[in-house]
Amino acid sequence: MKSILTHKSIWMTALAGALSITSCTKDFDSMNVSPNSPTAIGPQYLLPTGIETSVDRYWGHRDRFERINIDAAELYVQHLTRNIYSNEGDDYTVSPALISNNWKGFFNDGLLNFQRIINQTNAESASPNANYEGVALVMRTWVFSLLVDMYGSIPYTDAIKGTASDPVYTPKYDSMETIYAGLLNDLKLANEKLTVGGPAIAGDILYSGDILKWKKFANSLRLRLANRQAAKKPAESKAIFTEILGDATKFPIFTGNADNASLKCTTVLPSNNEWNQILIQGGRTDWNISKTLADKMNALGDTRITVYANPNKDGLYQGHANGLPDAIATGYLATSSTIGKAFTDAAAPEVIMTYADLNFILAEAVLDGDATGDAKKYFEEGITASFAQYGLTPPAGYFTKAGPVSKEKVLEQKWISLFGQGVEAWIEWRRTGFPVFPAADPRAVLNNGGVLPTRFNYPASEYSLNAASVADGVKLNGGADDMKTKLWWAEK
């Protein structure tokens, strides 16, 4: 279940502990510490808070100027479009608040909590627990991967050390290459630490304490990152594929949709799916299915569109073009499909990585020569798994319509399967240039020089608090601090 703990409840617990420390005692020379008022927050509380805040932020976040997914990435990759407020993402305008809030949120609400777990449970701690440490390593790696893939060079080796015994308040920025090496190493370390039948963990709202599934996620995520850097570090990436695929016992990976990494939301506040909070509880009707996605899926006879979208008044699944000014876009309210119930239900899952995604990664790796195997088999298994997520099977002749296996076709199907995971789809498009999107509608008004954003620029807070380091980060990216500079792993 998605955690019902909130920051308020966590900090009230911490405050109660602090008050117990300062309370008077009879002799003033001993402490009367209540066992019900802890002086430190344990991993069983830090873990659900870290997971929930990170995944919620990735999936959408309920607050305006926080919605990095549906006010940015899902629009960039043309899964969704807007019928009003096109200047909130659909025309490539990005609010400075969205950039800074998500930078701060991923670091403070996600990474800091996972680092605290590692500090509390590593082998040198007073309460070692390798499974807590391994889980926190996996989640810390995933959040760091989001940040580096959205901004480029970021603080990594010096990051989240503001409360360390030797604090770092102006962390240096590391190159993407350096960060990737660290992330891949940490995932291998996490797999080693995670021990099936080992110490129990509590507060696991992702896999309910199933350590084997955490190992599968760690290794599958390692394959994702190895594939992402493969064009720049082919030897290293090929070695990782060989190691993991060569020993399924030591390095288990996803083997079906039951292994998917997703946050199981509930119908109880505040554990609802973030899109439900925005669209249903908030009554917002700003988003429709993009014409690009609807046209592609209709051409393929792809029945997943009946899950992704709701039919319009004529029973059709249609969208409208991205980037249209409000005066034009509002004219499509009666004909453009809205987002499907499977994504707006209060208990709809918030997905991080799937078995379908893994199969598309393996298909691409085989095609690129980074792994051995049958690319066609992986390709078709990825499609089948994506349909199965929604209780569907590919229609007769679908594989033929999808086309012969190629890198472009693999990435096109991956893009379709990543509906809802706009950040991930945006990363893959920026890395590969696939799918090839149609030319912009002639009525569209696009900022950023008409260039689909290639990264987020750094928040203003970094320039005011860490100016020298952020300047080094800009240099490491090899271009201006804007949304046109391509990142290290870009293949085109």
C-alpha positions as CSV (number, residue, x, y, z in Angstrom):
1,M,0.0,0.0,0.0
2,K,1.0,3.5,-0.6
3,S,2.0,5.1,2.7
4,I,-0.4,7.3,4.6
5,L,2.4,8.9,6.5
6,T,2.8,12.6,5.8
7,H,5.6,15.0,6.4
8,K,3.4,16.5,9.1
9,S,3.1,13.2,11.0
10,I,6.8,12.5,10.6
11,W,7.9,15.9,11.9
12,M,5.4,15.8,14.8
13,T,7.0,12.6,15.8
14,A,10.4,14.2,15.7
15,L,9.1,17.2,17.6
16,A,7.7,15.0,20.3
17,G,11.1,13.4,20.7
18,A,12.8,16.8,20.9
19,L,10.4,18.0,23.5
20,S,11.0,14.9,25.6
21,I,14.7,15.7,25.6
22,T,14.2,19.1,27.0
23,S,11.6,18.1,29.6
24,C,12.5,18.7,33.3
25,T,13.3,15.7,35.6
26,K,13.2,15.5,39.3
27,D,17.0,15.8,39.8
28,F,17.9,17.6,36.6
29,D,20.8,15.2,36.1
30,S,18.9,12.3,34.4
31,M,16.6,12.1,31.4
32,N,13.1,10.7,31.5
33,V,12.8,9.7,27.9
34,S,9.5,8.2,26.9
35,P,9.8,5.0,24.7
36,N,6.7,6.3,22.9
37,S,8.4,9.5,21.9
38,P,11.4,8.5,19.8
39,T,14.4,10.9,19.5
40,A,15.3,9.6,16.0
41,I,13.2,8.6,13.0
42,G,13.9,5.0,12.1
43,P,14.1,3.4,8.6
44,Q,10.6,2.0,8.9
45,Y,9.3,5.6,8.7
46,L,12.0,7.1,6.4
47,L,11.4,4.4,3.7
48,P,7.7,4.9,3.0
49,T,8.1,8.7,3.1
50,G,11.1,8.6,0.7
51,I,9.4,6.2,-1.7
52,E,6.0,8.0,-1.7
53,T,7.4,11.5,-2.1
54,S,9.8,10.5,-4.9
55,V,7.3,8.4,-6.9
56,D,4.5,10.9,-6.5
57,R,6.8,13.7,-7.7
58,Y,7.9,11.6,-10.7
59,W,4.4,10.6,-11.6
60,G,2.8,14.0,-11.5
61,H,2.5,15.7,-8.1
62,R,-0.8,17.2,-7.2
63,D,0.4,20.8,-6.9
64,R,0.7,23.4,-9.6
65,F,4.3,24.2,-10.6
66,E,5.3,20.8,-9.3
67,R,3.8,18.6,-12.0
68,I,7.0,17.7,-13.8
69,N,5.2,14.9,-15.7
70,I,1.9,16.2,-17.0
71,D,3.0,19.9,-17.2
72,A,6.3,19.0,-19.0
73,A,7.4,15.5,-20.0
74,E,4.1,14.0,-21.0
75,L,3.5,17.0,-23.3
76,Y,7.0,17.0,-24.8
77,V,6.6,13.3,-25.8
78,Q,3.1,14.0,-27.2
79,H,1.3,11.5,-25.1
80,L,-0.8,14.3,-23.8
81,T,-1.8,17.8,-25.0
82,R,-3.5,20.7,-23.4
83,N,-6.8,22.4,-24.2
84,I,-6.0,25.5,-22.1
85,Y,-3.0,27.0,-20.5
86,S,-0.7,25.9,-23.3
87,N,2.0,28.1,-21.7
88,E,2.3,25.5,-18.9
89,G,4.4,23.0,-20.8
90,D,2.7,22.4,-24.1
91,D,4.4,25.3,-25.9
92,Y,7.8,24.4,-24.3
93,T,7.5,27.1,-21.6
94,V,8.7,25.9,-18.2
95,S,7.9,27.7,-15.0
96,P,11.1,28.5,-13.0
97,A,9.1,27.3,-10.0
98,L,8.6,23.8,-11.6
99,I,12.3,23.5,-12.1
100,S,13.3,24.6,-8.7
101,N,10.6,22.8,-6.8
102,N,11.4,19.5,-8.3
103,W,15.2,19.9,-7.9
104,K,14.6,20.7,-4.2
105,G,12.0,18.0,-3.8
106,F,13.9,15.1,-5.3
107,F,17.0,16.1,-3.2
108,N,15.3,16.9,0.1
109,D,12.3,14.5,0.2
110,G,13.8,11.6,-1.7
111,L,17.6,11.4,-1.6
112,L,18.0,12.7,1.9
113,N,15.6,10.1,3.3
114,F,17.3,7.3,1.5
115,Q,20.7,8.5,2.6
116,R,19.6,8.5,6.2
117,I,18.5,4.9,5.9
118,I,21.9,4.0,4.5
119,N,23.6,5.8,7.4
120,Q,21.4,4.1,10.0
121,T,21.7,0.6,8.6
122,N,25.1,0.1,7.0
123,A,27.6,-2.3,8.4
124,E,29.3,0.4,10.5
125,S,26.0,1.6,12.1
126,A,24.6,0.7,15.5
127,S,21.8,-1.2,13.8
128,P,23.1,-2.9,10.6
129,N,20.5,-4.2,8.2
130,A,21.7,-5.1,4.8
131,N,18.3,-5.3,3.3
132,Y,17.3,-1.8,4.4
133,E,20.6,-0.5,3.1
134,G,20.2,-2.4,-0.3
135,V,16.6,-1.1,-0.8
136,A,17.7,2.5,0.0
137,L,20.7,2.2,-2.5
138,V,18.2,1.1,-5.2
139,M,15.9,4.0,-4.5
140,R,18.7,6.5,-4.1
141,T,20.1,5.4,-7.5
142,W,16.7,5.7,-9.2
143,V,16.2,9.3,-7.9
144,F,19.8,10.3,-8.8
145,S,19.2,8.9,-12.3
146,L,16.1,11.0,-12.8
147,L,18.0,14.2,-11.8
148,V,21.0,13.5,-13.9
149,D,18.9,12.6,-16.9
150,M,16.8,15.8,-16.6
151,Y,19.4,18.4,-15.8
152,G,22.8,16.8,-16.8
153,S,25.7,17.4,-14.5
154,I,24.5,17.6,-10.9
155,P,26.0,17.4,-7.4
156,Y,26.6,13.7,-6.8
157,T,29.7,12.7,-4.8
158,D,29.3,15.8,-2.6
159,A,25.5,15.8,-2.5
160,I,23.3,15.4,0.5
161,K,26.1,16.0,3.0
162,G,24.7,19.2,4.6
163,T,24.1,17.4,7.9
164,A,27.2,15.1,7.8
165,S,29.8,15.3,10.5
166,D,31.9,17.1,8.0
167,P,29.2,19.1,6.2
168,V,29.4,20.2,2.5
169,Y,27.2,23.2,1.8
170,T,28.5,24.0,-1.7
171,P,28.7,20.5,-3.4
172,K,30.7,20.2,-6.5
173,Y,29.0,19.1,-9.8
174,D,30.1,15.8,-11.3
175,S,30.1,14.8,-15.0
176,M,27.3,12.6,-16.2
177,E,29.9,9.9,-17.1
178,T,31.2,10.0,-13.5
179,I,27.6,9.8,-12.1
180,Y,26.6,6.9,-14.3
181,A,29.7,4.9,-13.2
182,G,28.7,5.5,-9.5
183,L,25.0,4.6,-10.1
184,L,25.9,1.4,-11.9
185,N,28.3,0.4,-9.2
186,D,25.7,1.2,-6.5
187,L,23.1,-1.1,-8.2
188,K,25.6,-3.9,-8.3
189,L,26.4,-3.3,-4.6
190,A,22.7,-3.2,-3.8
191,N,22.2,-6.6,-5.4
192,E,25.0,-8.0,-3.3
193,K,23.6,-6.6,-0.1
194,L,19.9,-7.6,-0.7
195,T,19.6,-11.1,0.9
196,V,16.5,-13.2,0.4
197,G,15.8,-14.7,3.8
198,G,17.9,-12.0,5.5
199,P,16.8,-9.4,7.9
200,A,13.2,-8.2,7.7
201,I,12.3,-4.6,6.7
202,A,9.2,-2.6,7.4
203,G,7.6,0.3,5.6
204,D,8.2,-1.1,2.2
205,I,5.3,0.3,0.2
206,L,6.7,-0.7,-3.2
207,Y,7.3,-4.5,-2.8
208,S,5.9,-5.3,0.7
209,G,9.2,-6.6,1.9
210,D,9.8,-9.0,-1.0
211,I,13.6,-8.9,-1.2
212,L,13.8,-11.0,-4.4
213,K,11.7,-8.4,-6.2
214,W,14.0,-5.7,-5.0
215,K,17.0,-7.6,-6.4
216,K,15.1,-8.0,-9.7
217,F,14.4,-4.2,-9.8
218,A,18.1,-3.4,-8.9
219,N,19.4,-5.6,-11.8
220,S,16.7,-4.5,-14.3
221,L,17.5,-0.8,-13.5
222,R,21.2,-1.5,-13.9
223,L,20.4,-2.8,-17.4
224,R,18.4,0.3,-18.2
225,L,21.3,2.6,-17.2
226,A,23.9,0.4,-19.0
227,N,21.8,0.6,-22.1
228,R,21.4,4.3,-21.8
229,Q,25.1,4.9,-21.7
230,A,26.0,2.2,-24.2
231,A,26.8,4.6,-27.1
232,K,29.4,6.4,-25.0
233,K,30.7,3.5,-22.9
234,P,30.1,0.4,-25.1
235,A,32.7,-1.9,-23.5
236,E,31.5,-1.2,-20.0
237,S,27.8,-1.6,-20.9
238,K,28.4,-4.8,-22.8
239,A,30.2,-6.3,-19.8
240,I,27.2,-5.4,-17.6
241,F,24.8,-7.1,-20.0
242,T,27.0,-10.2,-20.1
243,E,27.4,-10.4,-16.4
244,I,23.7,-10.0,-15.5
245,L,22.2,-12.1,-18.4
246,G,24.9,-14.8,-17.8
247,D,23.8,-15.6,-14.2
248,A,20.1,-15.5,-13.5
249,T,20.6,-16.8,-10.0
250,K,23.1,-14.2,-8.9
251,F,21.5,-11.4,-10.9
252,P,17.8,-12.0,-11.2
253,I,15.8,-9.6,-13.4
254,F,12.1,-9.0,-14.1
255,T,10.4,-12.2,-15.5
256,G,6.8,-10.9,-15.7
257,N,4.5,-8.1,-14.8
258,A,4.2,-9.3,-11.3
259,D,7.8,-7.9,-10.8
260,N,6.9,-4.4,-12.1
261,A,8.1,-1.6,-9.8
262,S,5.1,0.5,-9.1
263,L,3.6,2.3,-6.2
264,K,0.2,0.8,-5.3
265,C,-2.1,3.7,-4.5
266,T,-5.2,3.5,-2.4
267,T,-8.6,5.1,-2.2
268,V,-7.7,6.7,1.1
269,L,-6.2,10.2,1.2
270,P,-3.4,11.2,1.0
271,S,-2.5,7.9,-0.7
272,N,-4.4,8.5,-3.9
273,N,-2.9,8.4,-7.4
274,E,-1.6,11.9,-8.1
275,W,-3.5,12.2,-11.4
276,N,-6.7,11.4,-9.6
277,Q,-6.0,14.2,-7.2
278,I,-5.4,16.6,-10.0
279,L,-8.1,15.6,-12.5
280,I,-10.9,14.0,-10.5
281,Q,-10.7,15.6,-7.0
282,G,-9.3,18.9,-8.4
283,G,-11.8,18.8,-11.2
284,R,-9.1,19.9,-13.8
285,T,-10.0,19.2,-17.4
286,D,-6.9,20.8,-19.0
287,W,-5.4,17.6,-20.6
288,N,-6.4,15.5,-23.6
289,I,-4.7,12.7,-25.6
290,S,-2.3,14.0,-28.1
291,K,-3.1,13.7,-31.8
292,T,0.3,12.1,-32.3
293,L,-0.3,9.3,-29.9
294,A,-4.0,8.7,-31.0
295,D,-3.1,8.7,-34.7
296,K,-0.3,6.2,-34.2
297,M,-2.3,3.8,-32.1
298,N,-5.4,4.0,-34.3
299,A,-3.2,3.3,-37.4
300,L,-1.9,0.2,-35.6
301,G,-5.3,-0.9,-34.4
302,D,-3.8,-0.7,-30.9
303,T,-6.5,-1.6,-28.3
304,R,-4.4,-0.1,-25.5
305,I,-5.9,3.2,-26.5
306,T,-9.2,2.1,-25.0
307,V,-7.3,2.0,-21.7
308,Y,-5.2,5.1,-22.2
309,A,-8.1,7.3,-23.2
310,N,-11.9,7.7,-23.0
311,P,-13.9,7.8,-26.3
312,N,-15.3,11.2,-27.3
313,K,-19.0,11.8,-27.9
314,D,-18.9,10.0,-31.2
315,G,-17.3,6.9,-29.7
316,L,-13.9,7.7,-31.2
317,Y,-10.4,7.9,-29.7
318,Q,-9.0,11.2,-31.0
319,G,-6.6,13.9,-29.9
320,H,-5.5,17.3,-31.0
321,A,-2.1,18.8,-31.9
322,N,0.3,20.0,-29.3
323,G,1.3,23.6,-28.8
324,L,-2.0,25.2,-30.0
325,P,-2.9,28.5,-28.5
326,D,-5.7,28.4,-26.0
327,A,-8.2,30.1,-28.3
328,I,-7.7,27.2,-30.8
329,A,-7.1,24.3,-28.4
330,T,-10.4,24.9,-26.5
331,G,-12.3,24.2,-29.7
332,Y,-11.3,20.5,-29.4
333,L,-12.9,20.0,-26.0
334,A,-15.8,18.1,-27.6
335,T,-13.8,15.9,-29.8
336,S,-10.5,15.2,-28.1
337,S,-10.4,12.1,-25.8
338,T,-9.7,12.6,-22.1
339,I,-7.3,10.4,-20.0
340,G,-8.6,6.9,-19.3
341,K,-9.9,5.7,-16.0
342,A,-7.0,3.3,-15.5
343,F,-4.8,6.3,-15.0
344,T,-7.2,8.6,-13.1
345,D,-8.6,6.1,-10.5
346,A,-7.7,6.9,-7.0
347,A,-6.0,3.5,-6.7
348,A,-4.3,3.5,-10.1
349,P,-0.6,2.5,-9.7
350,E,2.2,4.9,-10.2
351,V,4.7,3.0,-12.4
352,I,8.5,3.2,-12.2
353,M,9.7,0.3,-14.4
354,T,8.0,-2.6,-16.1
355,Y,8.7,-6.0,-17.6
356,A,7.8,-4.5,-21.0
357,D,10.3,-1.8,-20.5
358,L,13.0,-4.4,-19.7
359,N,12.2,-6.4,-22.9
360,F,12.5,-3.3,-25.1
361,I,15.9,-2.6,-23.4
362,L,17.1,-6.1,-24.2
363,A,15.8,-5.9,-27.8
364,E,17.7,-2.7,-28.4
365,A,20.8,-4.0,-26.7
366,V,20.8,-7.0,-29.0
367,L,20.3,-4.9,-32.1
368,D,23.2,-2.6,-31.0
369,G,25.5,-5.6,-30.3
370,D,25.6,-5.0,-26.6
371,A,23.9,-8.2,-25.7
372,T,23.2,-11.6,-27.2
373,G,19.8,-13.1,-27.8
374,D,16.8,-12.8,-30.1
375,A,15.8,-9.2,-30.7
376,K,12.5,-10.1,-32.3
377,K,11.5,-12.3,-29.4
378,Y,12.3,-9.6,-26.9
379,F,10.5,-7.0,-29.0
380,E,7.3,-9.1,-29.2
381,E,7.5,-10.1,-25.6
382,G,7.7,-6.4,-24.7
383,I,4.6,-5.6,-26.7
384,T,2.7,-8.6,-25.2
385,A,3.7,-7.6,-21.7
386,S,2.6,-4.0,-22.2
387,F,-0.9,-5.2,-23.4
388,A,-1.0,-7.7,-20.5
389,Q,-0.5,-4.8,-18.0
390,Y,-4.1,-3.8,-18.8
391,G,-5.6,-7.2,-19.2
392,L,-5.3,-7.2,-23.0
393,T,-3.6,-9.3,-25.7
394,P,-2.2,-7.9,-29.0
395,P,-4.9,-8.1,-31.7
396,A,-4.4,-10.5,-34.6
397,G,-1.8,-9.2,-37.0
398,Y,-0.5,-6.6,-34.6
399,F,3.1,-7.7,-34.8
400,T,3.0,-7.4,-38.5
401,K,1.6,-3.9,-38.3
402,A,4.2,-2.9,-35.7
403,G,6.8,-3.7,-38.4
404,P,10.0,-5.7,-38.5
405,V,12.2,-5.4,-35.5
406,S,14.6,-2.4,-35.7
407,K,15.9,0.2,-33.3
408,E,13.3,2.7,-34.5
409,K,10.4,0.2,-34.1
410,V,11.6,-0.9,-30.6
411,L,11.7,2.7,-29.5
412,E,8.3,3.5,-31.0
413,Q,6.7,0.6,-29.1
414,K,8.5,1.6,-26.0
415,W,7.1,5.1,-26.4
416,I,3.6,3.7,-26.6
417,S,4.1,1.5,-23.6
418,L,5.5,4.3,-21.5
419,F,2.2,6.3,-21.5
420,G,2.0,7.8,-18.1
421,Q,5.7,7.7,-17.6
422,G,6.4,10.9,-19.5
423,V,9.8,11.5,-17.8
424,E,11.1,8.2,-18.9
425,A,9.7,8.5,-22.4
426,W,11.3,12.0,-22.7
427,I,14.7,10.6,-21.6
428,E,14.5,7.9,-24.3
429,W,13.5,10.4,-27.0
430,R,16.4,12.7,-26.1
431,R,18.8,9.8,-26.1
432,T,17.8,8.2,-29.4
433,G,15.6,10.7,-31.4
434,F,12.9,8.0,-31.6
435,P,10.1,8.0,-32.2
436,V,10.2,10.6,-35.0
437,F,7.4,13.0,-34.2
438,P,5.4,14.7,-37.0
439,A,6.1,18.3,-37.9
440,A,4.4,20.8,-35.6
441,D,0.9,21.9,-36.5
442,P,1.2,25.2,-38.4
443,R,-1.1,26.8,-35.9
444,A,1.2,25.9,-33.0
445,V,3.1,28.6,-31.1
446,L,6.2,27.1,-29.6
447,N,8.9,28.7,-27.4
448,N,12.5,27.5,-26.9
449,G,13.1,28.4,-30.6
450,G,10.7,25.6,-31.5
451,V,13.2,23.1,-30.1
452,L,11.6,20.3,-28.1
453,P,13.4,20.7,-24.7
454,T,16.6,18.6,-24.3
455,R,17.0,19.2,-20.6
456,F,15.9,21.5,-17.7
457,N,18.1,24.5,-16.9
458,Y,19.4,24.8,-13.3
459,P,17.2,26.5,-10.7
460,A,17.9,30.1,-9.7
461,S,18.7,28.9,-6.1
462,E,21.8,27.1,-7.3
463,Y,23.1,30.4,-8.8
464,S,22.5,32.2,-5.5
465,L,23.8,29.5,-3.2
466,N,26.3,27.5,-5.2
467,A,27.4,29.7,-8.0
468,A,30.9,28.4,-8.6
469,S,29.8,24.8,-8.7
470,V,26.9,25.3,-11.0
471,A,29.1,27.2,-13.4
472,D,31.4,24.1,-13.5
473,G,28.3,22.0,-14.1
474,V,27.4,24.1,-17.1
475,K,30.9,23.6,-18.5
476,L,30.6,19.8,-17.9
477,N,27.4,19.7,-20.0
478,G,29.3,21.3,-22.9
479,G,26.7,23.9,-23.7
480,A,24.7,26.8,-22.4
481,D,22.4,26.4,-19.4
482,D,19.3,26.3,-21.5
483,M,16.8,23.7,-22.8
484,K,18.7,23.1,-26.1
485,T,22.0,21.6,-24.9
486,K,22.1,17.9,-25.5
487,L,23.1,15.6,-22.7
488,W,26.1,13.2,-22.6
489,W,24.3,10.1,-23.7
490,A,22.5,11.7,-26.7
491,E,23.1,9.5,-29.8
492,K,21.8,12.1,-32.3
